[in-house]
């Protein structure tokens, strides 16, 4: 049996289509992931938003019967399949009606296309970083966050960052180290919760 987690509890709450807070939380957690994945499949920004909405609509119909069973696979794989269907539909609706057989063939082809898996995995990693950074934003002071952003993420020289933020170079290094350590722990916990 698997341990209960926030992630699993959220999936169970989605079974109640009237639980607006569960759907808001789901949207807050996964919309950027779905939009980013659609963007990597070369859709326009408005089409990416449509894909995210279509995924949510599909899930709202399927979640009342959905039973999470880690032995059958991960939720992220299920979500990827639904996102791919929405992307394929959006890509081909300009050409007229999209037939179910096409979606099934496209899904099978996607299962063999390593670039799709690579794009999904890249977005999935970014998703976890974004979630972790939300927690970091609440846990660390502004100076440490700015030092981390400029030094670790933007690649600026530590001495330039220190001077710009009126910090010592050692403080810049420490901010990066503390935030990276915390981010690593947060991401590990998030991945573990997903099952």
C-alpha positions in Angstrom: 0.0 0.0 0.0 1.2 3.6 -0.5 1.4 6.3 2.0 -1.1 9.1 1.9 0.2 12.4 0.7 -1.1 15.9 -0.1 -0.9 15.0 -3.7 -3.1 11.9 -3.3 -5.5 13.8 -1.1 -5.8 16.4 -3.8 -6.6 13.8 -6.5 -9.3 12.3 -4.3 -10.8 15.8 -3.7 -11.0 16.3 -7.5 -13.5 13.5 -7.6 -16.0 16.0 -6.2 -16.6 18.4 -9.1 -18.1 20.9 -6.6 -14.9 21.2 -4.6 -13.8 24.5 -6.1 -10.8 24.9 -3.8 -9.4 21.5 -5.0 -9.7 22.6 -8.7 -8.1 26.0 -7.9 -5.2 24.2 -6.2 -4.9 21.7 -9.1 -4.9 24.6 -11.5 -2.3 26.5 -9.5 -0.1 23.5 -9.3 -0.4 22.1 -12.9 -1.6 24.8 -15.3 1.9 26.2 -15.9 3.2 22.6 -16.5 0.6 21.9 -19.1 1.0 25.3 -20.8 4.8 24.9 -20.8 4.5 21.4 -22.4 2.1 22.8 -25.0 4.6 25.6 -25.7 7.3 23.0 -26.2 5.0 21.4 -28.8 5.1 24.7 -30.7 1.6 26.0 -30.0 0.8 29.7 -29.8 0.2 31.2 -26.3 -3.5 31.4 -26.7 -3.6 27.8 -27.9 -1.5 26.7 -24.9 -4.1 28.3 -22.6 -6.9 26.5 -24.5 -5.0 23.2 -24.0 -4.8 23.8 -20.3 -8.5 24.5 -20.1 -9.3 21.4 -22.2 -7.2 19.3 -19.9 -9.0 20.6 -16.9 -12.4 20.0 -18.6 -11.4 16.4 -19.4 -10.2 15.8 -15.9 -13.4 17.2 -14.4 -15.3 14.5 -16.3 -12.8 11.7 -15.5 -11.9 12.4 -11.9 -15.1 11.2 -10.3 -14.3 7.6 -11.4 -10.5 8.0 -11.2 -8.8 5.7 -8.6 -5.2 6.4 -8.1 -3.2 3.1 -8.0 0.6 3.5 -8.1 0.9 -0.1 -9.3 -0.8 1.0 -12.6 1.4 4.0 -13.1 2.0 7.5 -12.0 -0.5 10.3 -12.2 2.0 12.4 -14.2 1.9 9.8 -17.0 -1.9 10.0 -17.0 -1.8 13.8 -17.1 0.7 13.7 -19.9 -1.6 11.5 -22.0 -4.5 13.8 -21.4 -2.3 16.8 -22.3 -1.1 15.2 -25.4 -4.7 14.5 -26.6 -5.5 18.1 -26.0 -2.4 19.3 -27.9 -3.1 16.9 -30.8 -6.7 18.2 -31.0 -5.6 21.8 -30.9 -2.9 21.2 -33.6 -5.4 19.5 -35.9 -8.6 21.4 -35.4 -7.5 23.8 -38.0 -7.7 21.0 -40.5 -11.3 20.1 -39.7 -12.7 17.4 -37.6 -10.3 15.3 -35.5 -11.2 11.6 -35.4 -10.7 9.4 -32.4 -8.6 7.0 -34.5 -6.2 9.9 -35.2 -5.8 10.7 -31.5 -5.1 7.0 -30.7 -2.5 6.8 -33.5 -1.0 10.1 -32.4 -0.8 8.9 -28.8 0.9 5.6 -29.9 3.4 7.6 -32.0 4.0 9.9 -29.1 4.9 7.0 -26.9 7.7 6.1 -29.3 8.8 9.8 -29.7 11.6 10.4 -27.3 11.4 14.2 -27.8 7.9 14.2 -26.4 9.1 12.4 -23.3 12.1 14.7 -23.0 9.8 17.8 -23.3 7.5 16.4 -20.7 10.3 15.6 -18.3 11.9 19.0 -18.8 8.6 20.7 -18.0 8.1 18.3 -15.0 11.4 19.4 -13.6 10.5 23.0 -14.1 7.2 22.4 -12.4 9.0 21.1 -9.3 11.4 24.0 -9.3 8.5 26.5 -9.5 6.8 24.8 -6.6 10.0 24.8 -4.6 10.7 28.4 -5.4 7.3 29.4 -4.0 8.2 27.9 -0.7 11.7 29.5 -0.9 10.1 32.9 -1.5 8.2 32.6 1.8 11.1 31.2 3.8 14.0 33.4 2.9 14.6 37.1 3.2 14.6 39.4 0.2 18.4 39.9 0.2 19.1 36.2 0.2 16.5 35.6 -2.6 17.9 38.4 -4.7 21.5 37.1 -4.2 20.4 33.6 -5.2 18.5 34.9 -8.3 21.4 37.0 -9.5 24.2 34.7 -8.7 22.8 31.2 -9.1 20.1 31.7 -11.7 21.2 34.8 -13.7 24.9 33.7 -13.6 26.3 37.1 -12.4 29.7 37.2 -10.7 29.5 36.8 -6.9 31.5 40.0 -6.3 29.2 42.0 -8.6 26.1 40.7 -6.8 27.6 41.4 -3.4 28.4 44.9 -4.3 25.0 45.5 -5.9 23.2 44.2 -2.8 25.6 45.6 -0.2 26.5 42.1 1.0 29.8 40.3 1.3 30.8 37.7 -1.2 30.6 35.1 1.5 27.0 36.1 2.2 26.2 35.6 -1.5 27.8 32.2 -1.4 25.9 31.3 1.8 22.6 32.5 0.4 23.1 30.3 -2.7 24.1 27.3 -0.6 21.2 27.6 1.9 18.6 28.1 -0.8 19.9 25.3 -3.0 19.9 22.9 0.0 16.4 23.9 0.9 15.2 23.7 -2.7 16.7 20.2 -3.1 14.8 19.0 0.0 11.6 20.6 -1.1 11.8 19.0 -4.6 12.7 15.6 -3.1 9.6 15.8 -0.9 7.4 16.9 -3.8 8.5 14.0 -5.9 8.0 11.5 -3.0 4.5 12.8 -2.4 3.6 12.2 -6.0 4.2 8.5 -5.6 
